[in-house]
Amino acid sequence: MKKKNLLLAGLAVAGSLFFADIAAAQEEIAPEPGKSAGDFMIRLRGIGVIPRDNADIDPIGGDTELSNTGMPEVDFTYFFTDNIAVELIASTTHHNVSAKGTSAGDVDLGDVWLLPPTLLAQYHFFPKSRFSPYVGAGINYTIFYAVDEAKNSIAKDVDYENSIGWALQIGADYRLDDHWYVNADVKRLFLDTDVNINNGGVKADVDVDPWIFGMGIGYKF
């Protein structure tokens, strides 16, 4: 009987050690919450775009005015380390354009679509915290397309030159669970374009330089 009790006690100890090892192993391999090297995120934002444009218009003078607009935006982020990531942003925006205070008066230049893919290197502060702010800097290439000239306007043959420029970013993610995040983000694009009107009879050097304010959700894989 004594031997049987010793055997049962030994089995109990061995079993407890076995399950303790399993629990410890599971704890070691369980993913740590927050952002980690190798993670991939997709965010969907609603953005407000506010151009801070100004222009030199030759020979009629005046300044340009691009309308504010709101559009959806999607971005893709990959984490090389817990703190360092790269983000590719894709969106397209539509703007009404006019020239104000020229020697020919106010001139309607119609509207244009902008496609500004932007690549940013980011540093994420406190990647394991529920609230994780970040900053970014990178490069932007803006494509102007689908130009629609205004009817009954003296401005004809409006042509925009594609542009490359810098981009800055500040934002924050708030972790809801292991995968879902709420995001807020502000970007400043430094972009300009040369505009030719009436077959080059009027030329404008336009600094668009928009502020972009966004809010949305993100999913981390």
Phi and psi restraints in degrees (value plus and minus 20) as a CYANA .aco file:
   2 LYS   PHI     -81.9   -41.9
   2 LYS   PSI     -61.9   -21.9
   3 LYS   PHI     -83.5   -43.5
   3 LYS   PSI     -57.5   -17.5
   4 LYS   PHI     -84.9   -44.9
   4 LYS   PSI     -61.2   -21.2
   5 ASN   PHI     -85.4   -45.4
   5 ASN   PSI     -59.8   -19.8
   6 LEU   PHI     -83.7   -43.7
   6 LEU   PSI     -58.5   -18.5
   7 LEU   PHI     -85.4   -45.4
   7 LEU   PSI     -63.4   -23.4
   8 LEU   PHI     -84.8   -44.8
   8 LEU   PSI     -59.4   -19.4
   9 ALA   PHI     -84.6   -44.6
   9 ALA   PSI     -60.9   -20.9
  10 GLY   PHI     -83.6   -43.6
  10 GLY   PSI     -60.9   -20.9
  11 LEU   PHI     -84.3   -44.3
  11 LEU   PSI     -58.7   -18.7
  12 ALA   PHI     -84.8   -44.8
  12 ALA   PSI     -64.0   -24.0
  13 VAL   PHI     -83.1   -43.1
  13 VAL   PSI     -64.9   -24.9
  14 ALA   PHI     -82.4   -42.4
  14 ALA   PSI     -60.8   -20.8
  15 GLY   PHI     -84.2   -44.2
  15 GLY   PSI     -62.6   -22.6
  16 SER   PHI     -84.6   -44.6
  16 SER   PSI     -58.9   -18.9
  17 LEU   PHI     -85.5   -45.5
  17 LEU   PSI     -59.0   -19.0
  18 PHE   PHI     -82.2   -42.2
  18 PHE   PSI     -69.2   -29.2
  19 PHE   PHI     -90.4   -50.4
  19 PHE   PSI     -49.8    -9.8
  20 ALA   PHI     -86.0   -46.0
  20 ALA   PSI     -58.7   -18.7
  21 ASP   PHI     -85.0   -45.0
  21 ASP   PSI     -60.7   -20.7
  22 ILE   PHI     -82.5   -42.5
  22 ILE   PSI     -66.0   -26.0
  23 ALA   PHI     -81.6   -41.6
  23 ALA   PSI     -61.8   -21.8
  24 ALA   PHI     -84.9   -44.9
  24 ALA   PSI     -60.5   -20.5
  25 ALA   PHI     -84.7   -44.7
  25 ALA   PSI     -61.6   -21.6
  26 GLN   PHI     -84.3   -44.3
  26 GLN   PSI     -57.6   -17.6
  27 GLU   PHI     -85.9   -45.9
  27 GLU   PSI     -54.6   -14.6
  28 GLU   PHI     -89.7   -49.7
  28 GLU   PSI     -57.7   -17.7
  29 ILE   PHI    -111.1   -71.1
  29 ILE   PSI     -31.0     9.0
  30 ALA   PHI     -84.0   -44.0
  30 ALA   PSI     113.0   153.0
  31 PRO   PHI     -85.7   -45.7
  31 PRO   PSI     118.3   158.3
  32 GLU   PHI     -95.4   -55.4
  32 GLU   PSI     116.5   156.5
  33 PRO   PHI     -83.8   -43.8
  33 PRO   PSI     136.8   176.8
  34 GLY   PHI      77.6   117.6
  34 GLY   PSI    -185.9  -145.9
  35 LYS   PHI    -108.7   -68.7
  35 LYS   PSI     118.2   158.2
  36 SER   PHI    -160.2  -120.2
  36 SER   PSI     138.7   178.7
  37 ALA   PHI     -75.4   -35.4
  37 ALA   PSI     114.9   154.9
  38 GLY   PHI      72.1   112.1
  38 GLY   PSI     -28.9    11.1
  39 ASP   PHI     -91.5   -51.5
  39 ASP   PSI     131.9   171.9
  40 PHE   PHI    -147.8  -107.8
  40 PHE   PSI     111.0   151.0
  41 MET   PHI    -143.6  -103.6
  41 MET   PSI     125.2   165.2
  42 ILE   PHI    -141.7  -101.7
  42 ILE   PSI     110.6   150.6
  43 ARG   PHI    -140.9  -100.9
  43 ARG   PSI     125.8   165.8
  44 LEU   PHI    -143.5  -103.5
  44 LEU   PSI     101.7   141.7
  45 ARG   PHI    -142.0  -102.0
  45 ARG   PSI     134.3   174.3
  46 GLY   PHI    -118.1   -78.1
  46 GLY   PSI     111.1   151.1
  47 ILE   PHI    -142.0  -102.0
  47 ILE   PSI     128.8   168.8
  48 GLY   PHI    -133.1   -93.1
  48 GLY   PSI     106.9   146.9
  49 VAL   PHI    -130.0   -90.0
  49 VAL   PSI     101.6   141.6
  50 ILE   PHI    -141.3  -101.3
  50 ILE   PSI      77.9   117.9
  51 PRO   PHI     -85.2   -45.2
  51 PRO   PSI     121.2   161.2
  52 ARG   PHI    -133.3   -93.3
  52 ARG   PSI      35.0    75.0
  53 ASP   PHI    -100.3   -60.3
  53 ASP   PSI     130.4   170.4
  54 ASN   PHI    -170.3  -130.3
  54 ASN   PSI     139.8   179.8
  55 ALA   PHI    -169.8  -129.8
  55 ALA   PSI     135.2   175.2
  56 ASP   PHI    -128.2   -88.2
  56 ASP   PSI      96.5   136.5
  57 ILE   PHI    -132.5   -92.5
  57 ILE   PSI     101.0   141.0
  58 ASP   PHI    -136.6   -96.6
  58 ASP   PSI     107.5   147.5
  59 PRO   PHI    -124.7   -84.7
  59 PRO   PSI     -10.0    30.0
  60 ILE   PHI    -116.9   -76.9
  60 ILE   PSI     -24.8    15.2
  61 GLY   PHI      50.5    90.5
  61 GLY   PSI    -186.3  -146.3
  62 GLY   PHI      69.3   109.3
  62 GLY   PSI    -186.7  -146.7
  63 ASP   PHI    -163.9  -123.9
  63 ASP   PSI     143.1   183.1
  64 THR   PHI    -117.0   -77.0
  64 THR   PSI     141.3   181.3
  65 GLU   PHI    -161.4  -121.4
  65 GLU   PSI      97.1   137.1
  66 LEU   PHI    -125.0   -85.0
  66 LEU   PSI     116.3   156.3
  67 SER   PHI     -92.7   -52.7
  67 SER   PSI     130.3   170.3
  68 ASN   PHI     -89.6   -49.6
  68 ASN   PSI     136.8   176.8
  69 THR   PHI    -173.6  -133.6
  69 THR   PSI     142.6   182.6
  70 GLY   PHI    -148.8  -108.8
  70 GLY   PSI     118.7   158.7
  71 MET   PHI    -172.5  -132.5
  71 MET   PSI     143.8   183.8
  72 PRO   PHI     -98.3   -58.3
  72 PRO   PSI     137.1   177.1
  73 GLU   PHI    -162.4  -122.4
  73 GLU   PSI     122.4   162.4
  74 VAL   PHI    -144.0  -104.0
  74 VAL   PSI     122.9   162.9
  75 ASP   PHI    -157.1  -117.1
  75 ASP   PSI     136.6   176.6
  76 PHE   PHI    -146.4  -106.4
  76 PHE   PSI     104.5   144.5
  77 THR   PHI    -144.5  -104.5
  77 THR   PSI     113.9   153.9
  78 TYR   PHI    -142.9  -102.9
  78 TYR   PSI     113.7   153.7
  79 PHE   PHI    -118.0   -78.0
  79 PHE   PSI      95.1   135.1
  80 PHE   PHI     -97.7   -57.7
  80 PHE   PSI     -55.9   -15.9
  81 THR   PHI    -153.6  -113.6
  81 THR   PSI    -199.5  -159.5
  82 ASP   PHI     -79.9   -39.9
  82 ASP   PSI     -52.5   -12.5
  83 ASN   PHI    -122.1   -82.1
  83 ASN   PSI     -48.2    -8.2
  84 ILE   PHI    -126.6   -86.6
  84 ILE   PSI     108.2   148.2
  85 ALA   PHI    -160.1  -120.1
  85 ALA   PSI     146.3   186.3
  86 VAL   PHI    -145.5  -105.5
  86 VAL   PSI     118.7   158.7
  87 GLU   PHI    -146.8  -106.8
  87 GLU   PSI     112.8   152.8
  88 LEU   PHI    -130.5   -90.5
  88 LEU   PSI     104.5   144.5
  89 ILE   PHI    -131.5   -91.5
  89 ILE   PSI     115.2   155.2
  90 ALA   PHI    -152.1  -112.1
  90 ALA   PSI     110.2   150.2
  91 SER   PHI    -184.2  -144.2
  91 SER   PSI     150.1   190.1
  92 THR   PHI    -162.2  -122.2
  92 THR   PSI     122.3   162.3
  93 THR   PHI    -150.3  -110.3
  93 THR   PSI     132.7   172.7
  94 HIS   PHI    -137.9   -97.9
  94 HIS   PSI     113.3   153.3
  95 HIS   PHI    -155.9  -115.9
  95 HIS   PSI     118.3   158.3
  96 ASN   PHI    -104.5   -64.5
  96 ASN   PSI     120.2   160.2
  97 VAL   PHI    -147.3  -107.3
  97 VAL   PSI     118.2   158.2
  98 SER   PHI    -166.1  -126.1
  98 SER   PSI     141.1   181.1
  99 ALA   PHI    -130.5   -90.5
  99 ALA   PSI     107.4   147.4
 100 LYS   PHI    -132.0   -92.0
 100 LYS   PSI     123.4   163.4
 101 GLY   PHI      48.4    88.4
 101 GLY   PSI       8.8    48.8
 102 THR   PHI    -103.2   -63.2
 102 THR   PSI     150.4   190.4
 103 SER   PHI     -86.9   -46.9
 103 SER   PSI     -35.4     4.6
 104 ALA   PHI    -119.5   -79.5
 104 ALA   PSI      -8.7    31.3
 105 GLY   PHI      67.3   107.3
 105 GLY   PSI    -182.7  -142.7
 106 ASP   PHI    -100.8   -60.8
 106 ASP   PSI     111.5   151.5
 107 VAL   PHI    -141.3  -101.3
 107 VAL   PSI     105.0   145.0
 108 ASP   PHI     -99.7   -59.7
 108 ASP   PSI     101.1   141.1
 109 LEU   PHI    -121.0   -81.0
 109 LEU   PSI      -9.3    30.7
 110 GLY   PHI      62.5   102.5
 110 GLY   PSI    -165.2  -125.2
 111 ASP   PHI    -160.6  -120.6
 111 ASP   PSI     145.0   185.0
 112 VAL   PHI    -171.2  -131.2
 112 VAL   PSI     131.5   171.5
 113 TRP   PHI    -122.6   -82.6
 113 TRP   PSI     121.4   161.4
 114 LEU   PHI    -136.4   -96.4
 114 LEU   PSI     113.6   153.6
 115 LEU   PHI    -137.6   -97.6
 115 LEU   PSI      81.9   121.9
 116 PRO   PHI    -132.6   -92.6
 116 PRO   PSI      49.9    89.9
 117 PRO   PHI     -77.3   -37.3
 117 PRO   PSI     116.2   156.2
 118 THR   PHI    -153.9  -113.9
 118 THR   PSI     112.4   152.4
 119 LEU   PHI    -134.8   -94.8
 119 LEU   PSI     105.0   145.0
 120 LEU   PHI    -147.4  -107.4
 120 LEU   PSI     117.4   157.4
 121 ALA   PHI    -111.6   -71.6
 121 ALA   PSI     113.7   153.7
 122 GLN   PHI    -143.5  -103.5
 122 GLN   PSI     131.5   171.5
 123 TYR   PHI    -140.2  -100.2
 123 TYR   PSI     102.2   142.2
 124 HIS   PHI    -121.6   -81.6
 124 HIS   PSI      96.9   136.9
 125 PHE   PHI     -98.4   -58.4
 125 PHE   PSI     123.1   163.1
 126 PHE   PHI      30.5    70.5
 126 PHE   PSI      36.7    76.7
 127 PRO   PHI     -82.8   -42.8
 127 PRO   PSI     -42.2    -2.2
 128 LYS   PHI    -111.1   -71.1
 128 LYS   PSI     -29.2    10.8
 129 SER   PHI    -100.4   -60.4
 129 SER   PSI     138.4   178.4
 130 ARG   PHI     -83.9   -43.9
 130 ARG   PSI     -58.7   -18.7
 131 PHE   PHI    -123.2   -83.2
 131 PHE   PSI      97.8   137.8
 132 SER   PHI    -150.5  -110.5
 132 SER   PSI      77.1   117.1
 133 PRO   PHI     -96.0   -56.0
 133 PRO   PSI     142.7   182.7
 134 TYR   PHI    -172.7  -132.7
 134 TYR   PSI     141.0   181.0
 135 VAL   PHI    -148.9  -108.9
 135 VAL   PSI     135.4   175.4
 136 GLY   PHI    -167.9  -127.9
 136 GLY   PSI     135.9   175.9
 137 ALA   PHI    -167.9  -127.9
 137 ALA   PSI     124.9   164.9
 138 GLY   PHI    -193.9  -153.9
 138 GLY   PSI    -169.7  -129.7
 139 ILE   PHI    -150.7  -110.7
 139 ILE   PSI     128.2   168.2
 140 ASN   PHI    -150.0  -110.0
 140 ASN   PSI     120.8   160.8
 141 TYR   PHI    -145.4  -105.4
 141 TYR   PSI      98.1   138.1
 142 THR   PHI    -125.9   -85.9
 142 THR   PSI     107.6   147.6
 143 ILE   PHI    -127.2   -87.2
 143 ILE   PSI     104.8   144.8
 144 PHE   PHI    -115.9   -75.9
 144 PHE   PSI     106.8   146.8
 145 TYR   PHI    -168.0  -128.0
 145 TYR   PSI     152.1   192.1
 146 ALA   PHI      31.4    71.4
 146 ALA   PSI      30.3    70.3
 147 VAL   PHI     -90.1   -50.1
 147 VAL   PSI     106.7   146.7
 148 ASP   PHI    -138.6   -98.6
 148 ASP   PSI      87.9   127.9
 149 GLU   PHI     -93.6   -53.6
 149 GLU   PSI     125.9   165.9
 150 ALA   PHI     -91.3   -51.3
 150 ALA   PSI     118.3   158.3
 151 LYS   PHI     -94.2   -54.2
 151 LYS   PSI     126.9   166.9
 152 ASN   PHI      39.6    79.6
 152 ASN   PSI       9.5    49.5
 153 SER   PHI    -129.0   -89.0
 153 SER   PSI     132.5   172.5
 154 ILE   PHI     -95.9   -55.9
 154 ILE   PSI     -32.3     7.7
 155 ALA   PHI    -106.4   -66.4
 155 ALA   PSI      98.9   138.9
 156 LYS   PHI    -147.4  -107.4
 156 LYS   PSI     140.7   180.7
 157 ASP   PHI      30.5    70.5
 157 ASP   PSI      34.8    74.8
 158 VAL   PHI    -100.6   -60.6
 158 VAL   PSI     104.1   144.1
 159 ASP   PHI    -150.1  -110.1
 159 ASP   PSI     109.9   149.9
 160 TYR   PHI    -129.8   -89.8
 160 TYR   PSI     118.2   158.2
 161 GLU   PHI    -111.9   -71.9
 161 GLU   PSI     111.5   151.5
 162 ASN   PHI     -77.9   -37.9
 162 ASN   PSI     134.6   174.6
 163 SER   PHI    -159.2  -119.2
 163 SER   PSI     129.4   169.4
 164 ILE   PHI    -141.7  -101.7
 164 ILE   PSI     120.4   160.4
 165 GLY   PHI    -182.3  -142.3
 165 GLY   PSI    -196.4  -156.4
 166 TRP   PHI    -112.4   -72.4
 166 TRP   PSI     142.1   182.1
 167 ALA   PHI    -161.2  -121.2
 167 ALA   PSI     120.9   160.9
 168 LEU   PHI    -143.4  -103.4
 168 LEU   PSI     135.2   175.2
 169 GLN   PHI    -171.3  -131.3
 169 GLN   PSI     124.4   164.4
 170 ILE   PHI    -162.5  -122.5
 170 ILE   PSI     118.5   158.5
 171 GLY   PHI    -184.4  -144.4
 171 GLY   PSI    -196.8  -156.8
 172 ALA   PHI    -174.7  -134.7
 172 ALA   PSI     124.1   164.1
 173 ASP   PHI    -129.3   -89.3
 173 ASP   PSI     121.8   161.8
 174 TYR   PHI    -140.4  -100.4
 174 TYR   PSI      97.3   137.3
 175 ARG   PHI     -98.0   -58.0
 175 ARG   PSI     104.3   144.3
 176 LEU   PHI    -109.7   -69.7
 176 LEU   PSI     -61.2   -21.2
 177 ASP   PHI    -173.6  -133.6
 177 ASP   PSI    -179.3  -139.3
 178 ASP   PHI     -84.5   -44.5
 178 ASP   PSI     -42.0    -2.0
 179 HIS   PHI    -141.7  -101.7
 179 HIS   PSI     -54.5   -14.5
 180 TRP   PHI    -117.8   -77.8
 180 TRP   PSI     120.8   160.8
 181 TYR   PHI    -154.0  -114.0
 181 TYR   PSI     131.2   171.2
 182 VAL   PHI    -121.9   -81.9
 182 VAL   PSI     120.2   160.2
 183 ASN   PHI    -150.7  -110.7
 183 ASN   PSI     121.4   161.4
 184 ALA   PHI    -151.4  -111.4
 184 ALA   PSI     124.4   164.4
 185 ASP   PHI    -175.1  -135.1
 185 ASP   PSI     120.6   160.6
 186 VAL   PHI    -149.3  -109.3
 186 VAL   PSI     112.0   152.0
 187 LYS   PHI    -147.7  -107.7
 187 LYS   PSI     131.7   171.7
 188 ARG   PHI    -146.8  -106.8
 188 ARG   PSI     101.6   141.6
 189 LEU   PHI    -122.3   -82.3
 189 LEU   PSI     116.7   156.7
 190 PHE   PHI    -128.6   -88.6
 190 PHE   PSI      76.3   116.3
 191 LEU   PHI    -156.7  -116.7
 191 LEU   PSI     125.9   165.9
 192 ASP   PHI    -156.0  -116.0
 192 ASP   PSI     144.1   184.1
 193 THR   PHI    -166.6  -126.6
 193 THR   PSI     127.8   167.8
 194 ASP   PHI    -114.5   -74.5
 194 ASP   PSI     107.2   147.2
 195 VAL   PHI    -133.5   -93.5
 195 VAL   PSI     108.0   148.0
 196 ASN   PHI    -129.8   -89.8
 196 ASN   PSI     110.2   150.2
 197 ILE   PHI    -145.1  -105.1
 197 ILE   PSI     123.7   163.7
 198 ASN   PHI      34.5    74.5
 198 ASN   PSI      31.2    71.2
 199 ASN   PHI      37.7    77.7
 199 ASN   PSI      16.3    56.3
 200 GLY   PHI      69.6   109.6
 200 GLY   PSI     -18.6    21.4
 201 GLY   PHI     -85.8   -45.8
 201 GLY   PSI     -50.8   -10.8
 202 VAL   PHI    -144.6  -104.6
 202 VAL   PSI     113.0   153.0
 203 LYS   PHI    -146.1  -106.1
 203 LYS   PSI     122.2   162.2
 204 ALA   PHI    -154.4  -114.4
 204 ALA   PSI     113.6   153.6
 205 ASP   PHI    -121.4   -81.4
 205 ASP   PSI      87.1   127.1
 206 VAL   PHI    -131.2   -91.2
 206 VAL   PSI     103.2   143.2
 207 ASP   PHI    -114.4   -74.4
 207 ASP   PSI      93.7   133.7
 208 VAL   PHI    -105.9   -65.9
 208 VAL   PSI     -70.9   -30.9
 209 ASP   PHI      24.4    64.4
 209 ASP   PSI      41.0    81.0
 210 PRO   PHI     -98.7   -58.7
 210 PRO   PSI     129.3   169.3
 211 TRP   PHI    -110.4   -70.4
 211 TRP   PSI     119.9   159.9
 212 ILE   PHI    -147.6  -107.6
 212 ILE   PSI      96.4   136.4
 213 PHE   PHI    -128.3   -88.3
 213 PHE   PSI     109.8   149.8
 214 GLY   PHI    -157.7  -117.7
 214 GLY   PSI     129.8   169.8
 215 MET   PHI    -160.4  -120.4
 215 MET   PSI     124.8   164.8
 216 GLY   PHI    -197.1  -157.1
 216 GLY   PSI    -177.3  -137.3
 217 ILE   PHI    -146.0  -106.0
 217 ILE   PSI     137.3   177.3
 218 GLY   PHI    -155.3  -115.3
 218 GLY   PSI     133.2   173.2
 219 TYR   PHI    -147.7  -107.7
 219 TYR   PSI     107.8   147.8
 220 LYS   PHI    -124.4   -84.4
 220 LYS   PSI     108.1   148.1
